[in-house]
Amino acid sequence: MAEVPTKAPDGRDETELERSDRNLAELLQEVRVVQTGVQILFGFLLTIAFQPKFEKLSGFQKGVYLGTLVAAATTLIMLTAPTSWHRILFRQGDKEHLVRVANRFTVLGLAAMGFTMVGVVLLLSDIAFPPALTVVITAATVIVCSVLWYVLPLARRRRLEERPGKPGALRELGGARGVELPPKRRSGAA
């Protein structure tokens, strides 16, 4: 039996499968944009350990380097996981679940990317600048990443969810903090 397109809250006439296809395509495109920068940053971090001056780094700096390297690796793992899941689950009829899982991996990957960026800024500024400037630059990086990547979008999301007559965005995004929400029930009518 063919799926009947239904009018979604966003005004689109598409089936659940079409919506899942579109959502996955959008998510994978967003990941492509981020992934290239992270790969370059990861490559840069890998070269640092082979520089002659690496041995002269303090214990603190080496600890920051290790944490940053782990955060960069975590970022790459999280951002490539949706592609792996998609390839393995290809044509299994589980697209909606795949979109929810891929969204979670991407959000975790972006959080790890924030830690990576903060670590790089901390490490390089600690090597190149006085401690007071290092604190200011690192704190500014933490604040900017936090506000632009999480505080503002989450505040907007909360306002959207509080609108009367609007379905919760949490359900569309597959829940918050890993909580599974039941799927929306739809009638067969267009």
N, C-alpha and C positions, 0 to 999 in steps of 0.2 A: 504494500500500500504506500503510495507516495505521500510525502510530508506536505501539509498545506501551509503555505506562507501565512504568518500571522503578523499583525502590526505590533511591533515591539514598542516599549516606552519611549525609545529614541526616534520613533517615527518610521523605522525601516520595515519594509515588507520582505521578510526573509524567514526561511525555515530555521529550526534550531541548528541543523547541520551547517547551513550556510553561515549562520552567525558564528558558530564555532570555527569554521574555516577562516572567516574574516578575522576573528579575534586572534587566532593562531598566527596568521600571516602578519598582522600588525605587530604582535609580540616578537616574532622572529626578526622582523625588520628593525625594531628598536634594539634588540640584542646585537644585531650586526653593527649598528652604529657604535655601541659601547665597546664591543669586543675588540675591535681593531686597536683602540687606544690602550686597552688593558694589556693586549699582547705586546705592544711596543714597550709599555711600562715594565712588564714582566721581563722582557728581554734586557732592558736596561738594568734591572735589579740583578739579573743573573751575571752580568759582566762586572758588577761592582766587586764581587768576591775575588775576582782574578786580578784586580788592580794591586800594584805594589803597596799602595798606601792603606790597603784594607787591614793589614796587620797592626797598623798604628791607631786604628779606631779604639775608642774606650770600650769597656764592657757594656756600658749603657748603649752606646751607638751600635754595637754588634747585636745587642738584644733588640733594639728598634729595627735593625736591618732584618733579623730573623722573623720578627713579628710581621713586618711589612711583606717579606717574601711569602710567608704563609698566607697572609691576607690576599695577596695577588694571585697565588695559586688557587685559593678558595674561590675568588672571583671568577677565574677562568673555568673552574670546574662547574660552578653554579650556572654560568652563562652558556656553557656548551651542553649542559644536561638536557635542556628542552629539545635540542637537535637529536641527541641520542635517543631520548624517549620517543620522539616522533618517528625516527627510522625504525626502531624496534616494534612500535605499536602500529606501524603503517598498515592501513586497510583492515584494522581490527574493529572498527565501529566504536571506538572509545574516545572520540575527538573532544567531547565536552570535558571529560576527566583530564585529558592531556592538556587542555587549555588551563584548567585550574592548577595542575601541578607545575606547568611551565611558568605560570604567573608567580607562583611561590618561589621557584628557583630563581627567577629574575629579580624579585624583590630582595631575596637573600644575597644574590650576586651584587646588586647595587649597594647593599649595606657593606659587604666585604670590600667593594671598590672604594667606598668612603674611608674605611680603615686603611686601605692601601695608600690612598692619596694623603691622608693625614700622616701616615708613617713616612712616606717619602719627603713630605714637607718638613717634618720633625727631624729626620735624619740629615737632610741636606742643610737645613738652616742651623742645626746644632754644629755641623762641621764648619760652616762658613761665617756664622754671625755670633755676636755676643749672646749669652743666655737670655737676657731680657727680651731681645728682639725675637729669639727663637720661640719664646713663650707667646708673644703677641702674634706672630705669624701662624703658629700652630693653632692657637685658640681661634683666630679668625677663620682658618680653614675648617675647623670643627663646626663653628657656628654657621658658616655659609653653606656647607654641605648639609647640615642638619635642617636648617630652615628651608632651603630650596628643594631638597629632595624628600623631606618627610613632614616637617611642621606645616608648611603652607598647603601641600596637597591633602594632608590628613584633615586640616581645618576645613578646606573646601569640601572634602568628602562628607564630613560631619554635617555641614550646612545643607548639602544636597540631600542627605538622608533624612533630615528633619523637615523637609518640605512636605506639606500635607498632600496626600494622594499620590506620592511618588514611591515606587518600590525601592526597597533598600539596596544600595550599591553593594553592600556586603554579600548579598545573595548572588548578584551578577559576577562578583569577583571570586566566588567560591568560599566566602567566609573570611574571617580575620583570625590571625594567630593559629592557623591550621585547623580551625573548627569547621567541620563539615556541616553544611546546611542542606536541608532537603531541597530537591529541585522544584522549580515553580511548576505548577500544574497549568496546563493550557487546554482549552476546549478545542475541538476540531473546527470550530467556526472561524471564518476569516474576519 
